[in-house]
Amino acid sequence: MDKYPVLAGGETVGELTVEAAASDTVLDMSCVRREGLWCAWAVGESGALRIGIPEPEGDRLHLRRRFSRSMTAPIGRILRGRSGQRRNGCR
């Protein structure tokens, strides 16, 4: 299991945990709760993978997703998580 910072606007707002599970990769993101809708990405050496929209859990936002390794491989080695406010879709 590896842990990476989640950045929003240049500041660290949470943590992304990445874990191998058989032929899948499990991404678990937890960050501070903020107003509005936010979208989460895993950022790698070769690109980014949109994880989805985290849901409120107490005073945090949380998201856990499972992707096949064929979905995560194109972004290369994961470097960090990213969270951005959702405007006109999660892009």
C-alpha positions as CSV (number, residue, x, y, z in Angstrom):
1,M,0.0,0.0,0.0
2,D,1.4,3.4,-1.0
3,K,0.2,6.8,0.1
4,Y,0.4,10.1,-1.8
5,P,-0.7,13.7,-1.0
6,V,-3.9,15.1,-2.6
7,L,-3.4,18.6,-3.9
8,A,-6.0,21.3,-4.6
9,G,-4.9,24.8,-5.7
10,G,-1.3,24.0,-4.8
11,E,-2.0,23.0,-1.2
12,T,-2.2,19.5,0.4
13,V,-5.8,18.8,1.3
14,G,-5.8,15.0,1.9
15,E,-4.3,11.6,1.1
16,L,-4.6,9.1,-1.7
17,T,-3.9,5.4,-0.9
18,V,-3.1,3.1,-3.7
19,E,-3.2,-0.7,-3.2
20,A,-2.8,-3.6,-5.6
21,A,-5.6,-6.2,-5.3
22,A,-5.2,-9.2,-7.6
23,S,-5.4,-7.8,-11.2
24,D,-6.9,-4.5,-10.0
25,T,-5.7,-1.3,-8.4
26,V,-7.7,0.2,-5.5
27,L,-7.6,4.0,-5.1
28,D,-8.9,5.4,-1.8
29,M,-9.0,9.2,-1.4
30,S,-9.8,11.2,1.7
31,C,-9.6,15.0,1.9
32,V,-10.9,17.9,3.9
33,R,-14.6,18.7,3.3
34,R,-15.2,21.8,1.3
35,E,-18.3,23.5,-0.1
36,G,-19.4,22.5,-3.6
37,L,-18.9,19.5,-5.8
38,W,-15.3,18.3,-6.2
39,C,-13.7,15.9,-8.7
40,A,-10.8,13.6,-7.9
41,W,-7.9,12.4,-10.1
42,A,-4.9,10.1,-9.6
43,V,-2.0,11.9,-11.3
44,G,0.8,9.8,-12.7
45,E,4.1,10.3,-14.7
46,S,2.2,10.0,-18.0
47,G,-1.2,11.5,-17.4
48,A,-4.2,11.5,-15.0
49,L,-7.1,9.2,-14.3
50,R,-10.4,10.7,-13.2
51,I,-11.4,8.7,-10.1
52,G,-14.8,10.4,-9.6
53,I,-16.7,12.6,-7.1
54,P,-15.9,12.1,-3.4
55,E,-18.9,11.9,-1.0
56,P,-19.1,13.6,2.4
57,E,-18.3,11.4,5.4
58,G,-18.3,13.4,8.6
59,D,-15.9,16.3,8.2
60,R,-14.1,14.7,5.2
61,L,-14.8,13.9,1.6
62,H,-14.1,10.2,0.7
63,L,-14.0,8.1,-2.4
64,R,-12.9,4.5,-3.0
65,R,-12.7,3.0,-6.5
66,R,-11.4,-0.2,-8.0
67,F,-9.9,-0.1,-11.5
68,S,-8.3,-2.8,-13.6
69,R,-4.6,-2.4,-14.1
70,S,-5.2,-1.9,-17.8
71,M,-7.1,1.3,-16.8
72,T,-4.3,2.6,-14.5
73,A,-1.3,1.5,-16.5
74,P,-1.5,4.4,-19.1
75,I,-0.9,7.1,-16.4
76,G,2.4,5.4,-15.3
77,R,3.6,5.5,-11.7
78,I,1.2,7.4,-9.5
79,L,2.8,10.6,-8.0
80,R,-0.1,12.3,-6.2
81,G,-3.9,12.9,-6.1
82,R,-5.6,16.0,-7.3
83,S,-8.9,17.5,-6.3
84,G,-10.7,20.3,-8.2
85,Q,-14.0,22.0,-8.0
86,R,-16.5,20.5,-10.4
87,R,-17.7,23.0,-13.1
88,N,-19.6,21.9,-16.1
89,G,-18.9,18.2,-15.5
90,C,-16.0,16.3,-13.9
91,R,-13.2,17.1,-16.5
